[in-house]
Amino acid sequence: MQVVISLAILGGSVVVFVGLGQSEKPAEKGETSAAVPLVEAATVAVHHSGIDFEADGVVVPFQEVSLSAEVDGRIAYRAPECRIGQVVKQGNLLLKIADTDYQLKVQQLDHQLHQAEANLQELTVQIDAAKGQIALAEVNVEIKSREIRRFEAIKTNGAISKAEIDSAKLNEHNAMTELQSRRDSLELLLSQKVRLENACKLASLECEQARLDLSRTEIRAPIDGVITQDPVVQDSFVNRGEVVVVIQDSSQMEVRCSIRMNEMEWLWQSTLSDPNSTQLTASYQFPETPATVVYETESARYEWPAALRFFDGGKLSEVTRLVPCRVTVDADAKPNVIAKRPLTIPPTLMSGMFVKVVIHADPKIPLLRLPKSAVKPNGYVWVIRDQKLHELPINVANASESEVIAYQDKEGIVAEDLVVTSPLIAPAENSEVAIAEQAL
């Protein structure tokens, strides 16, 4: 029995040895077993729809108007809507300062003006009377002068004495003296008239100032907006220049955001330069660019149409090195609501909200669109030309989750190129590949 077992073991060992000793016939020289790799590819397309990029922003008021008391006095009336958070319309009466003193001042100055006008009228009558007296005095002088000439003509005949001639000359002298006195009185009256006319003008100006101060006792809303500060209460005393109400303009809101310099270049490239603008003006201007202000809550996403119009200052931020800009949203702009749950009334933009700004730039430069999976970590893409691989650089302008927008360079990819989108194992320049769709 042991002999049989030993023989069986020996026979099995021989069989295993023989099997292990056999080998396959080696491949003949020149024969290859490697197949052409199959790859997935996509076509590079021309991009015409501009570049959308995002920026974080905060909502700020378009303007805030501080209303100050223009006259001193006690707050006699405060409107019910003159409270923080209340919406007011332009022209609404907010506060009224006690106006009794100002009404009395107007009446007093009105009386002074009437008195000055009466004095001027009285002086005008005196001037007219003086002019009439001067005319009579001139006639009297003329009569006295003719009498002397008559006496001179007949004195040679001895018909009149020398004493009578001297008396006639004295009468002429007295008449001329009286005429000159009348003229001097008229000059004095005319100078008084100038003084009284100036007094009337001054009284009139004082009346206008008094009426203006009286009108300033009513403080009205100069714009439509929301009250953000109301530091005074009824029956308190306010001084001239003291702030009594602050109103935030609700005609439009603004969003303060910051963008990178390369994004700023897209805005500069969105239009041709104006030949009439100076170099300095062109450097600080860019075309109005459409934008979308986005605000999200747990229940909905709100999108307001907006516009990027101007810089927020003339310099870069020293901290972030970004370009500060302002985006404006008109008050009548209706948001596009993407609701996650049923809503009643959509919210409005409020100062202090943190929002996202999507800016829709349209640079006038050639752009290309390709899948994001085609771009390798080193910033290159594999392009298939004549069924062979070529590694070309790519200058990415903007990227989304699935696509890449790239600049069209002379040494890079061009429209209608085929780019590899699938992973490659040890790719090499000019290596031959087959496109999966064609292989199938």
TISEVO-458291 format. One record per residue (C-alpha): x, y, z; residue in one letter; residue number from 1. Coordinates in Angstrom, 1 decimal. Layout:
# residues N
[[X Y Z] 'A' NUM]
...
This chain:
# residues 440
[[0.0 0.0 0.0] 'M' 1]
[[2.8 2.4 0.9] 'Q' 2]
[[4.5 1.5 -2.4] 'V' 3]
[[1.3 2.5 -4.4] 'V' 4]
[[1.1 5.8 -2.6] 'I' 5]
[[4.7 6.6 -3.3] 'S' 6]
[[4.4 5.8 -7.0] 'L' 7]
[[1.3 8.1 -7.2] 'A' 8]
[[3.1 11.0 -5.6] 'I' 9]
[[6.1 10.5 -7.9] 'L' 10]
[[3.9 10.4 -11.0] 'G' 11]
[[2.1 13.6 -10.0] 'G' 12]
[[5.4 15.4 -9.5] 'S' 13]
[[6.6 14.4 -13.0] 'V' 14]
[[3.4 15.8 -14.5] 'V' 15]
[[3.7 19.2 -12.7] 'V' 16]
[[7.4 19.4 -13.7] 'F' 17]
[[6.6 18.8 -17.3] 'V' 18]
[[3.7 21.4 -17.3] 'G' 19]
[[5.9 24.1 -15.7] 'L' 20]
[[8.7 23.5 -18.1] 'G' 21]
[[6.6 24.3 -21.2] 'Q' 22]
[[6.4 28.0 -22.4] 'S' 23]
[[4.6 29.9 -25.1] 'E' 24]
[[6.3 30.5 -28.4] 'K' 25]
[[7.9 34.0 -28.3] 'P' 26]
[[6.5 36.7 -30.5] 'A' 27]
[[8.3 37.2 -33.7] 'E' 28]
[[10.4 40.3 -34.2] 'K' 29]
[[8.5 43.3 -35.5] 'G' 30]
[[5.1 42.2 -34.2] 'E' 31]
[[3.3 44.6 -31.8] 'T' 32]
[[0.5 43.9 -29.4] 'S' 33]
[[-0.3 47.5 -28.3] 'A' 34]
[[-3.6 49.0 -29.6] 'A' 35]
[[-4.3 52.7 -30.5] 'V' 36]
[[-5.9 54.3 -27.4] 'P' 37]
[[-9.5 55.4 -27.6] 'L' 38]
[[-10.2 58.9 -26.2] 'V' 39]
[[-13.3 61.1 -25.8] 'E' 40]
[[-13.1 64.5 -27.4] 'A' 41]
[[-15.2 67.7 -27.7] 'A' 42]
[[-15.2 70.5 -30.3] 'T' 43]
[[-14.0 74.0 -29.3] 'V' 44]
[[-16.6 76.6 -30.1] 'A' 45]
[[-16.6 80.3 -30.5] 'V' 46]
[[-18.1 82.1 -27.5] 'H' 47]
[[-20.5 85.0 -28.3] 'H' 48]
[[-22.5 85.5 -25.0] 'S' 49]
[[-19.9 87.4 -23.0] 'G' 50]
[[-18.5 86.6 -19.6] 'I' 51]
[[-20.5 86.4 -16.4] 'D' 52]
[[-18.5 86.8 -13.2] 'F' 53]
[[-19.6 87.1 -9.6] 'E' 54]
[[-18.7 89.5 -6.7] 'A' 55]
[[-19.8 89.7 -3.1] 'D' 56]
[[-21.5 93.0 -2.2] 'G' 57]
[[-23.3 94.9 0.5] 'V' 58]
[[-26.4 97.0 -0.1] 'V' 59]
[[-25.9 100.7 0.8] 'V' 60]
[[-28.4 103.6 0.4] 'P' 61]
[[-28.2 105.7 -2.7] 'F' 62]
[[-28.2 108.8 -0.5] 'Q' 63]
[[-29.2 109.9 3.0] 'E' 64]
[[-30.6 113.4 3.6] 'V' 65]
[[-30.0 115.0 7.0] 'S' 66]
[[-32.7 117.6 7.8] 'L' 67]
[[-31.5 120.4 10.1] 'S' 68]
[[-33.5 123.1 11.9] 'A' 69]
[[-33.0 126.3 10.0] 'E' 70]
[[-34.5 128.4 12.8] 'V' 71]
[[-34.4 128.2 16.6] 'D' 72]
[[-37.5 127.2 18.5] 'G' 73]
[[-39.6 124.7 20.3] 'R' 74]
[[-41.0 121.6 18.5] 'I' 75]
[[-44.7 122.4 18.5] 'A' 76]
[[-45.9 119.5 16.3] 'Y' 77]
[[-44.4 116.1 15.3] 'R' 78]
[[-46.2 114.1 12.6] 'A' 79]
[[-47.1 110.5 13.5] 'P' 80]
[[-45.1 109.2 10.5] 'E' 81]
[[-42.0 111.0 11.8] 'C' 82]
[[-40.6 107.9 13.4] 'R' 83]
[[-37.7 105.6 12.6] 'I' 84]
[[-38.6 103.1 9.9] 'G' 85]
[[-41.6 105.0 8.6] 'Q' 86]
[[-42.0 105.7 4.9] 'V' 87]
[[-42.6 109.3 3.9] 'V' 88]
[[-43.4 111.0 0.7] 'K' 89]
[[-41.8 114.2 -0.7] 'Q' 90]
[[-43.6 117.2 0.8] 'G' 91]
[[-45.0 115.5 3.9] 'N' 92]
[[-45.0 117.7 7.0] 'L' 93]
[[-42.7 116.1 9.6] 'L' 94]
[[-42.1 118.7 12.2] 'L' 95]
[[-43.3 122.2 13.0] 'K' 96]
[[-41.5 124.7 15.2] 'I' 97]
[[-43.5 127.2 17.2] 'A' 98]
[[-44.0 130.2 14.8] 'D' 99]
[[-45.7 132.9 17.0] 'T' 100]
[[-42.5 134.9 17.3] 'D' 101]
[[-41.8 134.6 13.6] 'Y' 102]
[[-45.4 135.7 12.7] 'Q' 103]
[[-45.0 138.8 14.9] 'L' 104]
[[-41.7 139.6 13.3] 'K' 105]
[[-43.3 139.4 9.9] 'V' 106]
[[-46.1 141.8 11.0] 'Q' 107]
[[-43.6 144.2 12.6] 'Q' 108]
[[-41.5 144.4 9.5] 'L' 109]
[[-44.6 144.7 7.3] 'D' 110]
[[-45.5 147.8 9.3] 'H' 111]
[[-42.0 149.2 9.0] 'Q' 112]
[[-42.1 148.7 5.3] 'L' 113]
[[-45.4 150.5 4.9] 'H' 114]
[[-44.1 153.3 7.0] 'Q' 115]
[[-41.0 153.6 4.9] 'A' 116]
[[-43.1 153.6 1.7] 'E' 117]
[[-45.3 156.3 3.2] 'A' 118]
[[-42.3 158.5 4.1] 'N' 119]
[[-41.0 158.0 0.5] 'L' 120]
[[-44.4 159.0 -0.9] 'Q' 121]
[[-44.4 162.1 1.4] 'E' 122]
[[-41.0 163.1 0.2] 'L' 123]
[[-42.0 162.6 -3.4] 'T' 124]
[[-44.8 165.2 -2.9] 'V' 125]
[[-42.3 167.6 -1.3] 'Q' 126]
[[-40.0 167.2 -4.3] 'I' 127]
[[-42.8 168.0 -6.7] 'D' 128]
[[-43.7 171.1 -4.6] 'A' 129]
[[-40.1 172.2 -4.6] 'A' 130]
[[-39.8 171.9 -8.3] 'K' 131]
[[-42.9 174.1 -8.7] 'G' 132]
[[-41.4 176.7 -6.3] 'Q' 133]
[[-38.2 176.7 -8.3] 'I' 134]
[[-40.2 177.4 -11.5] 'A' 135]
[[-41.9 180.4 -9.9] 'L' 136]
[[-38.5 181.7 -8.5] 'A' 137]
[[-37.0 181.4 -12.0] 'E' 138]
[[-39.9 183.6 -13.4] 'V' 139]
[[-39.4 186.1 -10.6] 'N' 140]
[[-35.7 186.4 -11.5] 'V' 141]
[[-36.5 186.9 -15.1] 'E' 142]
[[-38.9 189.7 -14.2] 'I' 143]
[[-36.3 191.4 -12.0] 'K' 144]
[[-33.7 191.1 -14.8] 'S' 145]
[[-36.0 192.7 -17.3] 'R' 146]
[[-36.7 195.6 -14.9] 'E' 147]
[[-33.0 196.3 -14.6] 'I' 148]
[[-32.5 196.3 -18.3] 'R' 149]
[[-35.4 198.7 -18.7] 'R' 150]
[[-33.9 201.1 -16.1] 'F' 151]
[[-30.5 200.9 -17.8] 'E' 152]
[[-32.1 202.0 -21.1] 'A' 153]
[[-33.8 205.1 -19.7] 'I' 154]
[[-31.2 206.3 -17.1] 'K' 155]
[[-29.4 208.4 -19.8] 'T' 156]
[[-32.5 210.7 -20.1] 'N' 157]
[[-32.5 211.4 -16.4] 'G' 158]
[[-35.9 209.8 -16.0] 'A' 159]
[[-34.8 207.5 -13.2] 'I' 160]
[[-32.5 208.0 -10.4] 'S' 161]
[[-29.4 206.0 -9.5] 'K' 162]
[[-31.1 204.9 -6.2] 'A' 163]
[[-33.9 203.3 -8.1] 'E' 164]
[[-31.5 201.4 -10.3] 'I' 165]
[[-29.7 200.1 -7.2] 'D' 166]
[[-33.0 199.1 -5.6] 'S' 167]
[[-33.9 197.1 -8.8] 'A' 168]
[[-30.5 195.3 -8.7] 'K' 169]
[[-31.0 194.4 -5.1] 'L' 170]
[[-34.4 193.0 -5.9] 'N' 171]
[[-32.8 190.9 -8.7] 'E' 172]
[[-30.1 189.7 -6.3] 'H' 173]
[[-32.7 188.7 -3.7] 'N' 174]
[[-34.7 186.8 -6.4] 'A' 175]
[[-31.6 184.9 -7.5] 'M' 176]
[[-30.7 184.1 -3.9] 'T' 177]
[[-34.2 182.7 -3.3] 'E' 178]
[[-34.0 180.6 -6.5] 'L' 179]
[[-30.6 179.1 -5.4] 'Q' 180]
[[-32.1 178.3 -2.0] 'S' 181]
[[-35.0 176.5 -3.7] 'R' 182]
[[-32.6 174.5 -5.8] 'R' 183]
[[-30.5 173.6 -2.8] 'D' 184]
[[-33.6 172.4 -1.0] 'S' 185]
[[-34.5 170.3 -4.0] 'L' 186]
[[-31.1 168.7 -4.0] 'E' 187]
[[-31.5 167.9 -0.3] 'L' 188]
[[-34.9 166.4 -0.9] 'L' 189]
[[-33.5 164.2 -3.8] 'L' 190]
[[-30.7 162.9 -1.5] 'S' 191]
[[-33.3 162.1 1.1] 'Q' 192]
[[-35.3 160.3 -1.5] 'K' 193]
[[-32.3 158.0 -2.2] 'V' 194]
[[-31.9 157.3 1.5] 'R' 195]
[[-35.6 156.5 1.9] 'L' 196]
[[-35.6 154.3 -1.3] 'E' 197]
[[-32.7 152.3 0.2] 'N' 198]
[[-34.6 152.1 3.5] 'A' 199]
[[-37.6 150.7 1.7] 'C' 200]
[[-35.5 148.1 -0.1] 'K' 201]
[[-33.9 147.1 3.2] 'L' 202]
[[-37.3 146.8 4.9] 'A' 203]
[[-38.5 144.7 2.0] 'S' 204]
[[-35.5 142.4 2.3] 'L' 205]
[[-36.1 142.1 6.0] 'E' 206]
[[-39.7 141.2 5.3] 'C' 207]
[[-38.7 138.5 2.9] 'E' 208]
[[-36.2 137.1 5.4] 'Q' 209]
[[-38.9 137.1 8.1] 'A' 210]
[[-41.3 135.3 5.8] 'R' 211]
[[-38.6 132.8 4.9] 'L' 212]
[[-37.8 132.2 8.5] 'D' 213]
[[-41.6 131.7 9.1] 'L' 214]
[[-41.7 129.1 6.3] 'S' 215]
[[-38.7 127.4 7.8] 'R' 216]
[[-40.7 126.6 10.9] 'T' 217]
[[-42.3 123.8 8.9] 'E' 218]
[[-39.9 120.9 8.2] 'I' 219]
[[-41.0 118.8 5.2] 'R' 220]
[[-39.6 115.6 3.6] 'A' 221]
[[-37.5 116.7 0.5] 'P' 222]
[[-37.5 113.2 -1.0] 'I' 223]
[[-39.4 109.9 -0.9] 'D' 224]
[[-37.7 107.6 1.6] 'G' 225]
[[-37.5 105.9 4.9] 'V' 226]
[[-36.7 107.7 8.2] 'I' 227]
[[-33.5 106.3 9.7] 'T' 228]
[[-33.0 108.8 12.6] 'Q' 229]
[[-35.4 111.1 14.6] 'D' 230]
[[-33.3 112.5 17.5] 'P' 231]
[[-35.9 115.1 18.6] 'V' 232]
[[-39.2 114.9 20.4] 'V' 233]
[[-42.2 117.1 20.7] 'Q' 234]
[[-41.9 120.2 22.9] 'D' 235]
[[-38.1 120.0 22.9] 'S' 236]
[[-36.0 123.1 21.9] 'F' 237]
[[-33.9 122.9 18.8] 'V' 238]
[[-31.1 125.3 17.7] 'N' 239]
[[-30.4 126.4 14.2] 'R' 240]
[[-28.3 123.8 12.4] 'G' 241]
[[-29.3 120.9 14.7] 'E' 242]
[[-30.1 117.7 12.9] 'V' 243]
[[-33.8 116.7 13.5] 'V' 244]
[[-34.5 114.0 10.9] 'V' 245]
[[-32.4 111.7 8.6] 'V' 246]
[[-34.2 110.2 5.5] 'I' 247]
[[-32.8 107.4 3.4] 'Q' 248]
[[-33.6 107.8 -0.3] 'D' 249]
[[-35.8 105.0 -1.5] 'S' 250]
[[-35.8 105.9 -5.2] 'S' 251]
[[-33.0 103.5 -5.8] 'Q' 252]
[[-30.5 101.4 -3.9] 'M' 253]
[[-26.8 100.7 -4.5] 'E' 254]
[[-24.6 97.7 -4.0] 'V' 255]
[[-21.0 98.3 -3.1] 'R' 256]
[[-18.8 95.5 -4.4] 'C' 257]
[[-15.2 94.9 -5.5] 'S' 258]
[[-13.8 93.2 -8.6] 'I' 259]
[[-10.4 91.9 -9.7] 'R' 260]
[[-8.3 93.9 -12.2] 'M' 261]
[[-8.6 91.3 -14.9] 'N' 262]
[[-12.4 91.5 -14.6] 'E' 263]
[[-12.0 95.3 -14.8] 'M' 264]
[[-10.3 94.8 -18.1] 'E' 265]
[[-13.3 93.0 -19.5] 'W' 266]
[[-15.4 96.1 -18.7] 'L' 267]
[[-12.9 98.3 -20.4] 'W' 268]
[[-13.0 96.0 -23.4] 'Q' 269]
[[-16.8 96.0 -23.6] 'S' 270]
[[-16.9 99.0 -25.9] 'T' 271]
[[-14.7 101.1 -28.2] 'L' 272]
[[-13.1 104.2 -26.7] 'S' 273]
[[-14.7 107.6 -27.2] 'D' 274]
[[-12.5 109.8 -29.4] 'P' 275]
[[-13.9 112.9 -27.7] 'N' 276]
[[-13.0 111.9 -24.2] 'S' 277]
[[-9.6 112.8 -22.7] 'T' 278]
[[-7.2 110.2 -21.5] 'Q' 279]
[[-7.9 111.0 -17.9] 'L' 280]
[[-11.7 110.7 -18.4] 'T' 281]
[[-11.4 107.5 -20.3] 'A' 282]
[[-9.3 105.9 -17.6] 'S' 283]
[[-12.1 106.4 -15.0] 'Y' 284]
[[-15.0 105.4 -17.2] 'Q' 285]
[[-16.4 102.2 -18.5] 'F' 286]
[[-19.7 101.4 -20.3] 'P' 287]
[[-22.8 100.8 -18.3] 'E' 288]
[[-22.8 97.0 -17.8] 'T' 289]
[[-25.9 94.9 -17.0] 'P' 290]
[[-25.8 93.0 -13.7] 'A' 291]
[[-28.0 90.9 -11.5] 'T' 292]
[[-28.2 91.3 -7.7] 'V' 293]
[[-28.9 88.0 -6.0] 'V' 294]
[[-30.2 87.4 -2.5] 'Y' 295]
[[-31.0 84.0 -1.1] 'E' 296]
[[-33.0 82.9 1.9] 'T' 297]
[[-34.1 79.5 3.1] 'E' 298]
[[-37.3 79.8 1.2] 'S' 299]
[[-36.4 81.5 -2.1] 'A' 300]
[[-33.8 83.1 -4.3] 'R' 301]
[[-34.4 86.7 -5.5] 'Y' 302]
[[-32.8 88.3 -8.5] 'E' 303]
[[-33.0 92.0 -9.2] 'W' 304]
[[-32.0 93.6 -12.5] 'P' 305]
[[-29.2 96.1 -11.9] 'A' 306]
[[-26.4 98.0 -13.7] 'A' 307]
[[-22.8 98.6 -12.9] 'L' 308]
[[-22.2 102.2 -13.8] 'R' 309]
[[-19.1 103.7 -12.0] 'F' 310]
[[-16.2 103.3 -9.6] 'F' 311]
[[-16.6 103.7 -5.9] 'D' 312]
[[-13.7 106.1 -5.6] 'G' 313]
[[-10.6 106.5 -7.8] 'G' 314]
[[-8.2 103.9 -6.3] 'K' 315]
[[-7.8 100.3 -5.5] 'L' 316]
[[-8.4 98.9 -2.0] 'S' 317]
[[-5.1 99.0 -0.1] 'E' 318]
[[-6.1 95.8 1.8] 'V' 319]
[[-7.6 93.6 -0.9] 'T' 320]
[[-6.1 95.2 -4.0] 'R' 321]
[[-9.5 95.0 -5.7] 'L' 322]
[[-11.4 97.7 -7.6] 'V' 323]
[[-14.3 99.1 -5.7] 'P' 324]
[[-17.5 99.6 -7.8] 'C' 325]
[[-21.1 100.6 -7.3] 'R' 326]
[[-24.1 98.7 -8.8] 'V' 327]
[[-27.4 100.6 -8.9] 'T' 328]
[[-30.9 99.0 -8.5] 'V' 329]
[[-33.9 101.1 -9.4] 'D' 330]
[[-36.7 101.2 -6.9] 'A' 331]
[[-39.3 100.0 -9.4] 'D' 332]
[[-37.2 97.0 -10.4] 'A' 333]
[[-39.2 93.8 -9.7] 'K' 334]
[[-37.2 90.8 -8.5] 'P' 335]
[[-37.3 87.4 -10.2] 'N' 336]
[[-38.4 85.0 -7.5] 'V' 337]
[[-37.3 81.4 -7.5] 'I' 338]
[[-39.3 80.1 -4.6] 'A' 339]
[[-38.5 76.9 -2.7] 'K' 340]
[[-41.7 77.2 -0.6] 'R' 341]
[[-44.9 79.2 -1.1] 'P' 342]
[[-44.4 83.0 -0.6] 'L' 343]
[[-46.7 86.0 -0.1] 'T' 344]
[[-44.7 89.2 -0.6] 'I' 345]
[[-41.1 89.3 -1.9] 'P' 346]
[[-38.7 91.3 0.3] 'P' 347]
[[-37.0 94.5 -0.9] 'T' 348]
[[-33.4 95.4 -0.8] 'L' 349]
[[-32.5 96.9 2.5] 'M' 350]
[[-29.3 98.7 3.6] 'S' 351]
[[-26.8 96.3 5.0] 'G' 352]
[[-27.9 93.2 3.1] 'M' 353]
[[-25.1 90.9 2.0] 'F' 354]
[[-25.8 89.9 -1.6] 'V' 355]
[[-24.1 88.4 -4.6] 'K' 356]
[[-23.6 90.4 -7.8] 'V' 357]
[[-23.5 88.7 -11.2] 'V' 358]
[[-21.9 91.1 -13.7] 'I' 359]
[[-22.6 90.4 -17.4] 'H' 360]
[[-19.6 91.7 -19.2] 'A' 361]
[[-19.3 91.6 -23.0] 'D' 362]
[[-15.7 92.2 -24.0] 'P' 363]
[[-15.1 92.8 -27.7] 'K' 364]
[[-12.4 90.2 -27.9] 'I' 365]
[[-12.3 86.6 -29.5] 'P' 366]
[[-13.3 84.0 -26.9] 'L' 367]
[[-13.5 80.2 -27.0] 'L' 368]
[[-15.7 77.7 -25.1] 'R' 369]
[[-14.7 74.2 -24.2] 'L' 370]
[[-15.5 71.6 -21.5] 'P' 371]
[[-13.7 72.1 -18.2] 'K' 372]
[[-12.6 68.4 -18.2] 'S' 373]
[[-10.4 69.2 -21.2] 'A' 374]
[[-8.1 71.5 -19.1] 'V' 375]
[[-5.3 69.8 -17.3] 'K' 376]
[[-3.9 70.9 -14.0] 'P' 377]
[[-0.8 72.3 -15.7] 'N' 378]
[[-2.9 74.7 -17.8] 'G' 379]
[[-2.6 72.8 -21.0] 'Y' 380]
[[-5.0 70.9 -23.2] 'V' 381]
[[-4.4 67.9 -25.5] 'W' 382]
[[-5.6 68.7 -29.0] 'V' 383]
[[-6.3 66.1 -31.7] 'I' 384]
[[-5.1 67.1 -35.1] 'R' 385]
[[-4.7 64.5 -37.9] 'D' 386]
[[-5.4 61.8 -35.3] 'Q' 387]
[[-2.4 62.8 -33.3] 'K' 388]
[[-2.0 64.5 -29.9] 'L' 389]
[[-0.6 67.9 -29.5] 'H' 390]
[[-0.2 69.7 -26.1] 'E' 391]
[[-1.1 73.4 -26.3] 'L' 392]
[[-1.3 76.1 -23.7] 'P' 393]
[[-4.7 77.7 -22.8] 'I' 394]
[[-5.3 81.1 -21.3] 'N' 395]
[[-8.5 80.7 -19.2] 'V' 396]
[[-10.6 83.8 -18.8] 'A' 397]
[[-13.4 82.4 -16.7] 'N' 398]
[[-14.7 79.0 -15.7] 'A' 399]
[[-17.9 77.4 -14.4] 'S' 400]
[[-18.6 74.0 -13.1] 'E' 401]
[[-18.8 72.4 -16.5] 'S' 402]
[[-17.3 74.9 -19.0] 'E' 403]
[[-14.2 77.1 -19.5] 'V' 404]
[[-14.1 80.4 -21.4] 'I' 405]
[[-10.6 81.0 -22.8] 'A' 406]
[[-8.9 83.7 -24.8] 'Y' 407]
[[-8.1 82.8 -28.4] 'Q' 408]
[[-4.3 83.1 -28.8] 'D' 409]
[[-2.2 82.6 -31.9] 'K' 410]
[[-0.1 79.8 -30.4] 'E' 411]
[[-3.0 78.1 -28.7] 'G' 412]
[[-6.2 76.4 -29.6] 'I' 413]
[[-8.6 77.7 -32.2] 'V' 414]
[[-12.3 77.2 -33.0] 'A' 415]
[[-13.3 73.8 -34.3] 'E' 416]
[[-10.3 72.1 -32.6] 'D' 417]
[[-10.9 68.7 -31.0] 'L' 418]
[[-9.8 68.6 -27.4] 'V' 419]
[[-9.4 65.4 -25.3] 'V' 420]
[[-11.9 65.3 -22.4] 'T' 421]
[[-11.1 61.8 -21.1] 'S' 422]
[[-8.1 60.8 -18.9] 'P' 423]
[[-4.9 59.8 -20.7] 'L' 424]
[[-2.3 57.3 -19.6] 'I' 425]
[[1.2 58.5 -20.3] 'A' 426]
[[0.3 60.7 -23.3] 'P' 427]
[[3.1 61.8 -25.6] 'A' 428]
[[3.4 64.5 -28.2] 'E' 429]
[[2.4 63.3 -31.7] 'N' 430]
[[1.2 60.0 -30.4] 'S' 431]
[[-1.7 58.5 -32.4] 'E' 432]
[[-5.1 58.2 -30.8] 'V' 433]
[[-8.6 57.3 -32.0] 'A' 434]
[[-11.8 59.1 -31.0] 'I' 435]
[[-14.2 56.8 -29.2] 'A' 436]
[[-17.2 57.8 -31.3] 'E' 437]
[[-15.3 56.9 -34.5] 'Q' 438]
[[-14.0 53.7 -33.2] 'A' 439]
[[-17.5 52.6 -32.3] 'L' 440]
